[in-house]
Amino acid sequence: MSDILTDHEKDTIRDFHHWIVVARRMVHDSFTGDEKELQRLTMQAAEGLMMDHRLGAIESQLADIKTALSDKE
């Protein structure tokens, strides 16, 4: 297996890091608990935020495709 990351993998890592930072702010501002629990909540929140972001992008692209197909008819 190659140690070289593809551009897509690098982008995914960068994006996930962004969502971890956002989630950390949300979790630490809203919840108290031990560090392990805060880390778990942060990771769950980051995963959810990233998936919501990706889903939004996919839905936007699908809408663009539908519009383009409608315009050809």
C-alpha positions as CSV (number, residue, x, y, z in Angstrom):
1,M,0.0,0.0,0.0
2,S,1.3,3.4,-0.9
3,D,2.1,6.0,1.7
4,I,1.2,8.8,-0.8
5,L,-2.3,10.3,-0.3
6,T,-4.4,11.2,-3.2
7,D,-5.8,14.7,-3.5
8,H,-9.2,13.4,-2.5
9,E,-7.8,11.8,0.6
10,K,-6.0,15.0,1.5
11,D,-9.2,17.1,1.0
12,T,-11.2,14.6,3.1
13,I,-8.6,14.9,5.9
14,R,-8.6,18.7,5.7
15,D,-12.4,18.8,5.7
16,F,-12.7,16.5,8.6
17,H,-10.2,18.5,10.6
18,H,-12.3,21.6,10.0
19,W,-15.5,19.8,11.2
20,I,-13.6,18.6,14.3
21,V,-12.7,22.2,15.2
22,V,-16.3,23.3,14.7
23,A,-17.7,20.4,16.7
24,R,-15.2,20.9,19.5
25,R,-16.5,24.5,19.9
26,M,-20.1,23.3,19.9
27,V,-19.5,20.4,22.3
28,H,-17.3,22.2,24.8
29,D,-19.6,25.2,24.9
30,S,-22.7,23.0,25.5
31,F,-21.7,20.0,27.6
32,T,-19.6,19.2,30.6
33,G,-18.1,15.9,31.4
34,D,-14.9,14.1,31.5
35,E,-12.4,14.5,28.7
36,K,-13.0,11.1,27.2
37,E,-16.8,11.8,26.9
38,L,-16.1,15.2,25.4
39,Q,-13.8,13.7,22.8
40,R,-16.4,11.0,21.9
41,L,-19.2,13.7,21.6
42,T,-16.8,15.9,19.5
43,M,-16.0,13.1,17.1
44,Q,-19.7,12.1,16.7
45,A,-20.6,15.7,16.1
46,A,-17.8,16.2,13.6
47,E,-18.8,13.1,11.6
48,G,-22.4,14.3,11.5
49,L,-21.5,17.8,10.5
50,M,-19.3,16.6,7.7
51,M,-21.9,14.1,6.4
52,D,-24.5,16.9,6.4
53,H,-22.2,19.1,4.5
54,R,-21.5,16.4,1.9
55,L,-25.1,15.6,1.6
56,G,-25.9,19.2,0.9
57,A,-23.3,19.4,-1.8
58,I,-24.6,16.2,-3.4
59,E,-28.2,17.5,-3.3
60,S,-27.0,20.8,-4.9
61,Q,-25.2,18.9,-7.7
62,L,-28.3,16.8,-8.3
63,A,-30.5,19.9,-8.6
64,D,-28.0,21.3,-11.1
65,I,-28.1,18.1,-13.1
66,K,-31.9,18.1,-13.1
67,T,-32.0,21.7,-14.2
68,A,-29.5,21.0,-17.0
69,L,-31.5,18.0,-18.2
70,S,-34.8,20.0,-18.1
71,D,-33.2,22.7,-20.2
72,K,-32.3,20.2,-22.9
73,E,-35.9,19.0,-23.3
